[in-house]
Amino acid sequence: MSIRVLPPEVANQIAAGEVVERPASVVKELVENALDAGAQNITVEIEEGGKRLIRVSDDGCGIPADDVTLAFHRYATSKLTTVHDLQRISTLGFRGEALASIASVSRLTLITRAEGEPMGTRLYLEGGEVLAHDITGAPKGTLLTVENLFFNVPARLKFLKSETTERGHITTLVSRYAMAYPNVRFVLTHGRQKMLHTTGSGDLRDVLNEVYGLEMAEQMVPIAAQDEPLRDDLAPIRVSGYIGLPSLNRSNRSQITLFVNGRWVQDSSLTVAVVQAYHTMLMTGRYPVAVVMIEVPPDQVDVNVHPTKAEVRFRQPNAVFSAVQRAVRRTLVEQAPPPAIHPETVWSSPEWAARRERLAQVTRGRLEQLDISLDMEGPGQHAAHRQPAREGEPAPPRKKRSLPMLRVVGQVGATYIVAEGPSGMYLVDQHAAHERVLFEQFMAQREEVVASQALLEAVVVELPPDQMALVEENLASLAAAGFDVEPFGRNTVQVRAVPALVADGSPVDALLAAIGDIECGEMPVESTAEERLIARVCKQAAIKAGQVLSYPEMEALIRQLEDCEAPRTCPHGRPTMLHLSAEDLAKQFGRLGAI
């Protein structure tokens, strides 16, 4: 096969695919251009999730009339001149690809006027081809209208998600840049609905109130900013922003927002630094809410490692990691000092025995109240499904067992159940095991109406924009899982009922937990939204790690686990047990030779 140069229109669409993945990519590039232009007011208007219309206006410096057509040539930029400039990038955009890429897959109209020019310039392009170029009246700044995105690339259009999902991505993006630039006034509208409106006061807390709601924002404290040395001959690292107190936490890392030199980035290492700073302050599986601003010398960070500039690479990553971790930890210690714990006194205290008994009573009472008690009548006799056999009818057939009969030995650390089977020892995670039991009971009821508990008073919940979009998109799934939720204004929902399984808990926590798996994609891809929600609900209702169980309760839990169709994993795919065979035990004790 001979090698040939691709036609310009094909090359442009291939290149556009690296820059323009979805409507949010268009908004990102245009907002970054507006910020680089020194705008103090940025307005974003979208329709149909950005598929039909994206309009971004700003009051920045504008584009000179002589440069308007050049701006839509690939690799035409005002931010780089030599290869050495790549070593010290201080602007959000720099490649000169964005406008050309967007124009090649849309119908684009540009109206701009540079400061000092009497008239503005209007340019209309379709599929990257200039169809109109004239003079028009216009205020200082730039107005860019993108219509019918991917009209000439129908295959890519099919891969876009629903209107609600695409709107959620755009709302999240604009919210993030509003936090990074609190001195800029941002307005985002979807049709006639205002999604975001910041004041541009310069106070980050005002933006947090708008994005997260007052209740969440009040639980966030400013990072005790302090310059961290990078190297003797370099400017220091500066870490600032706001972090949530340990009481404000979520089931995934999605609310950890990171900025490097004003650029929103996704960096797993820095996310770990923030999480580790909360060590011993958060339960396992819970993650903080944080907005962390990192400032480093431009020549110490490479932003040219990803087409969308969403990833960066530091010349001294360990120093940046340590600076973030220390800044967050220092703030937490000052704002919420951890209590001193002395194990030797806790476990031997006279109150511990009483606490064990109280926990056991609570467990029994809770399970009885939920009508899913751990019965002790033998395997397969679930309280929720036991029905007396009618006279003359044969007993229902027994399901094939996936586990052997196990004999409970005891409990380790109030978390793991030790059991003996014909083939050795089993160590059962009581929380994961109970999740599996509840999940299969709940799924058995799925063809029927899932039991809900109406609240005495409806609860109004403020949500971040991305979670609001998830709720709106999954209202039917939430209803199938036992929730009665309805939108109640901008970024606000009203909860009228929750699943009966979690009726004695917080409706807010139940709702956040319900959308947690959908948000982080924790469940397998083949699982339905209803299954994910049910799994999350079961996770909240299940026996917790650290909960003391009586011997009969452990016995009953093991009996129910034995009768499950998939007893070896919880609904999220984590193992419920570890098995150590008799042969492995013999090897460990040197009876059969070394392993």
N, C-alpha and C positions, 0 to 999 in steps of 0.2 A: 504494500500500500504506500503510495507516494505521500510525501509531506507537503502541505500547502498552508498558506496564510488564510486564517478565517476572515470572512467578510466583516466589515466594521459593525454591522447591526448584530451579528452573532456574538462577536467579541464583547460588545457592550452589554448584551443581556447576560452573558456568563459572568462578567465582572459585577454586574448589578446584583447577581445572586449572592455574592459574598457580602455586599453592603446592605441590601434591602431584602430582608427575610420576611417581614410582615409590616403592617402599618406602623407599629411601634418603632421600627427601624427608621422609617421616614421621619417620624416626629423627633426621634433622638438626634438625627443629623441636623434637622432644621433648628431645633432648640439650641444645640451646641453652636451652630453658626451664629445664632442671635446673641448668645452669651459672648462669643468671641468678638462680636461687633460692638460690644459695650452697651447692650440694651438694658434698660431699667424697667421696662414693661414688656412682657411677652404674653400673647394671647394665643391659645391653641383651640381650634374648633374642629370637631370631627362629626361625621355622620356615618351610621351603619358600621360602627366600630373602626372607622377609618378606611373602610373598603371603598366607599363612594366618594368621600370628601375628607381632606385634611387641609386645614388652612392655618398657617402660622404667621402672625404679624408681630413686628417689634419696632422699637424706636431707636435702633442702633445707628451706626454710622452710614449705612446704606452702601450701595455699589455704584461707583462712578459710571456714567453713561457709556464711556468708551470701553469699559470692562464687562459690560453686561453679557454680551454673547460669548466672550472668552471664558466667563465663569462656568459655562456648560460644556467646556472642552475637558476631556479626561486629563487628570494630573495638572490642571490649572489651579494654582493656589497662591495666595498672598502671604502665606505663613512660613514658607521655606524658600530659601534661595540656594544654599549649598548643602552638600552631604553632611557637613559638620553640624548643621542645624538640627539634624536628627538626634544628636547627642544631648540636646538641651531644649526639648519641646516644652513650651509653657502654655500652649493653646489647646483647646479641646479637639479641634479639627486641624488637619495639616496635610492630608494626602491629595486633596483636590479631586476626590472621586465621588463625593456624595451627590452633588447636583446633577452631574452627568448620569450617574446610576439611576437616580430617581426619575429623571426626565425620560430615560430610555424605556421605562415600564409604566408610564402614566401619561395623562394629559395635564400639562403643567403651565400655570400662568404666574409670571413674576412681575410685580410692580415695585419699583424701588426709586429712591431719590437720595443721593448723597448730600451731605451737608455742604452748603455753599452753592449748590446747583439750583437754578430757578425752576426747572421742570423735572418731572420724573420720567422713567422709562418703563414701557410695558413690553413684555416678551411672552409669546405663546408658543409652546412646543408640544408635539404629539409624537410619542414614540422616539423622542430624542431629536426630531427634525423641527427646525424653526419654521413656523407657519405665519407668524405675525411679529412685527417689530416696529413700534411707534412711540411717540411722545405723549405723555399724559400728565395731568396734575396729580400730585401725591404728596403726603406728608413725609418728613424725613424718616428714613427707615426702610424696612422691606416687608412686603406682603407676598407670601408664596402660597398658591393654591394648587393642591395635587388632587386630581379627580380620576376616578375609575382606575385605581391602582391595579396593575397586572392585567389590564384590558387586552394586551397583546401577548400575554403569556398565560393562557387559560389553565395549563397544567399546574402552574404555581398557585393560581387562584384557588384551585380545588384543595390545596393543602392548608389553607387558612382555617382557623377554628371559627367558632360561633361569634356572633356580634358581641355578646357579653364577654367572652374570653378576650377578644382583641381589644375591646374597650378597657378591660381590666389591666392588660399589659401597658396600654398607653397611660392610664391613670397612675399606675405604679411608677412609670418612668418619669412623668412630669412631677409627681410628688417627691421623688428622690432628688431631682434637680432643684426643686423648690427648697428642700432642706440644705442642699449644698450652697445655694445662693440666696440666703434669706433677705438680702438687700434688694433683690429683684422681685417685682410684683408679677406673679403668675396667675393666669386665669385659664381654666380648662372647661369647655362646654361640650356636651354630647347632644346634638339637636338643640332643644330648648332647655335641657337640664344642665345646671351648673354643677360640675363635678369637683372643682377645686378653685379656691380663690384666696390667695395670700396677700398680705398687706405690703410687702416689700420694706418693712420697718427695719430690717437688719437684725432682729431678735429671733434666734432660732426657735425659742420656745413658742413664739406666735405660730410658726410653721408647724411645729409638733402638735399644737392644739387643733390646727386645721386638718392635719393628716390623720392623727391617731384619735382625736377626741380629747376633751378636757380630762376625763377620768384617767386615761392612760398617761397623758402628758404630765399630770400632777405626780405620778409615780416615777418620773425620770429626773435625774439630777445631772448637773453639768460635770463633765470630766475635769478633774483638777489638772488643768493644762500645765505642762512643764517641759521645757526643752530638754531633749535627750541627746547626748553627744553621739555623733556618727563617726567622725574622725577628726583629729586635731585640726586638719587643714580644710575642713568642710563645715558648712552651715549645719546646725543641729536638726534633729527630727522633732517636729512638733505634733502632738496628739491632742485633739480637742473634741468637742461634741457633747452628746448626752447619752447616758446609759440608764436602763431601768433598774430599780431596786430589785433584790431577789424575789420579792413578792410578785413582781410583774414578769411572768415567764410564759413561754409557749411550748408546744409539743415538737417544734422543728426550728431550723435555723433561718427561716425566711425573713424574720424581722431583725436580723443583724445586717445593718446597712453600712457599707464602707466607701469612703471617698479618698482618693489619692490626688492631691493637688487640684481639688475641685472636680475630679472626674469620678463618676460612679463606677466602681469596679466590683468584680466577683473574684475573690481570692480565698481559697480554702485554708491556706496557712494563716492568714490574718483572722479568719473566722474562728479557727482553733485557738488563736491567741486570746480572743475575747472570751470564748467559752471557758478556757482554762483559768482565766482570771476569776471566774465565779466558782472555782473549785471549793467544795464543801459547803457552798452557800445555796446550791440548787440540787434538787433530787435528780437522780439518774434519769435520763430521757427528757429532761426539761431544759429549755434554752432561753437566753435572755433576749430582751428587746434593747437594741443599741443603735445609735447613730454616731459613727466614729469618723472624724476628719483627720487625715494624716498628711502632713506637709513635709516633703523632702526636697533637697536640691534637684532641679530638673535633670541634671546630668547623672543623677544616681538612680534613675528609674527609666526603664524602657517601656514605652507605651505602644511601640510598633511591633507587637508580637501576635496580634489577632486582627482579622479584618474589621470587626466591629469595635475594636479598642476596649473591649470589656475586660481584658486581662492585662496585667502589667508584670514586669519582672524587675526586681530590685538588684542593684549591684551588691548590696550587703543585706540579704534577707533576714539573717539572724538578728542584726541590730534593730531592724524595723519590727520584727516579731516581738523582741524583748521590750521595746519602747511601748508598743500597744498594750502588751500584757501588764507591764508595770503601771501605766497610766490608769487603766481600768481598775486594776486591783487596788491601787492607792485610793482611788475615789470610793470604792466599795468599803474599804476599811474605815475611811473617814466618815462615810455617811451611814454605814450599817455594820459596825464591828461584830464579827461572829462571836457567839457565846462560847465560853470555855467549857469543854466537855472532858470529864475525867472518867474513863471507862471503869477504873477500879472501884469508883464509888457508885456509878450508875447501876451496874449489874449486881452489886451486892447490897444495894439500898433496900430498906424494908418496904419502900413503896413499889419496888419492881414486882414482887409477887402479886400484890393487889392489882397492878396494872395488867399483868398477864391475864388475870381472871376477868377484868373488865373488858379487855380486848376479845377474849373468847366469847363473853356474853354478847358483846356488840355484833360479832360475827354471826352468831346463831340468830340473834334477833333480826339482823338485817336480811339474812337469807330467807328466813321465814316470812318476813314482811313482803319480800319480792316474789314469794311463791315459787322459788326455784331452790328450795332447801336441799342441802346435801343429805339425801335419804340414806338410811342404813338398812334397807330391806333387800340388799343384794344387787348385783350388777344388772344394769339395763332397766331398772325400775325407777325411772326419773319421775319425780313428784309432779312435774309439769305435764307429763304425758301419760301417767298411769290411768287406765280406765278399766273398770271391772268387765270381765268377759261375760257376754250374754249367755244365758243358758242354752246349751246345745251348740254353741259356736266354738270352733277350735281356737286355741290360743294363738296369738300372732307369732309368726316365725321369728326365731332368734337371729339377730344379725351376726355375721361372721366376725369373730374377734380379730383385732389387729395387735392386741397385746395379750400376754399370758396373765393368769391370775397372779396378783402381787400381794404380798403380806407387808403391811406397814410396820416399820421398825421404830421410827421416831422422826423428829424435826431438827434441822440444823440451822442455826442463826435466824430462827423464826421466818425462814424464807424457803428452805428446801425440805422436801419430804424424802426420807430414806426408806426404801422398800426393797424387799427380797423377792426374787422370782425364781423359776426353775433353772434359769440360765445365768444367775448371778445377781448383782446388785444394781438397783435403779435409783438415781438421784433425780427427783421430780421438782421442777420449779412450780411452786404452788400458784403463783400469779398466772403464768403462761398456761398451766393446766386448766385453771378455772376459766380463763378466757376461751379456751377451746370448748369446754363444756357449755358455757353460756352461748357461744356463737352457734353451735349446732342446735341448741334449743331454740334460739331466736330464728335461725334459718328455717327450722321446721314450721315455724309460725308464719313464714313470709307469705305463703299463699293465702293466709287469713289476714285480718286486720291487725297490725301490730298495736299492742296496747299502749295507749298514751295516757298521760296524767295532765289534766288541765290545771293551769296555775290559778291561784286565787286572784292574783293581779298580774296583768301582762307586764313583762319586763322589757324595757327599751335598752338595746345594746348598740353602742357605737363601735364601728369596725373600721380598720384601715381600708383604703380603696380596693386593694387587691383581694382582701377577704370578702368585702362587700360584693365584688363581682362573682366570686365563687358561690356565695350564698344565692345570689339571684339566678345563677346558671343551674343550681342544683336544688331548687325549691321542691321539685317533684320527688327527688331522691330523699331529701330531708323529711318530707311528708311520709314517704314509705317507711322511713326508719322511726316514725313516731313523733316527729317535731311538727308544731304548728307555728310557722314563721312567715312573716310578711314584711316587705319593705316599708319603712316608716320615715321617709325623708332621705336626704342625702347622707350616704354612708351610715345609715341607721336602720335597724330592723326591730321588729316587735315580736317577742316570743310569747305565745299564748299557751303552749303545751310542750311537754318533753316526753321522751319514752319513759314508761313506767319503771324501767330498770334503774333510772337515775333520778327518779322523782324527788328523792330526799337530798339531793345535792344542789349545787348552784346551777341555775339555768344558763348563766353566762358561760361557766366552765363547760357545761354539757355541749353547748353550741360550738364553742371554739374547739373542743375535742372532736366533735363530729366532722368538722371540715378539715381537721389536721391532716388526716391521711390523704384526702383529695389534694390538698395543697402541696404536700411533699412527695406525693407519689410513692408512698411506702408500700402499698399493696401491689400484688402482681398485676400486670397489664391486662390480663384477661378478666379480672374481677370487675363486677359491675359496681356502679356508684352506690347502690343499696348495700351490697356486701361490704364495701369499705366503711360505710357509715355504721353498719351493724357491728363490724369488728371494732371500731373505735368506741362505740357505746359499751360493748362488752369489756373493753380494756379498762374503762372507767369503773364499771360495776364489779369487776372481778376482785377477789381477795388480793390484798396488796402484799408486797414483800415487807417483812418485818411484823406481820400480823400473826400473833400466836394462835394456833389451832389446837383444839383438844384432839385426843386420839380418835374418838368417833368421827369427828369432822374430817380428819385426814383420811380415815378409812372410807368414808362416804365419797370424798372427792376422788380417790383412786378408783373406786368402783365405777363412778360415772365416767372417768377418763377411759377406763378399759372398754367401755361400751361406745365410745365415739368412733366415727368413721375414719377420722384422721387424727389419732391421738398424739402423734409424735411431734407435731408443730402447733403453735398458736395460730390464730387467723392471719397474723402478719408474717408468718413464715419462720419465726424463731423456734428453736427446739424447746419442747416441754420437758425433756428428760435427757439424762446421760446414762449410758449403760456400760457397766464394767462386768464382763463375763467372769465366770469362775476360773477359767483358764488364765485370763488377764490378772486376776487377783493372785493366783498361784505364781505367776511369773514375777509379779511385783514383790512377792515375799521370797523369791529365790527358790521356789519349789520345783520349777520346771526350767530353770536356766534364765539367763538374762533376756530381756525383751530385745 
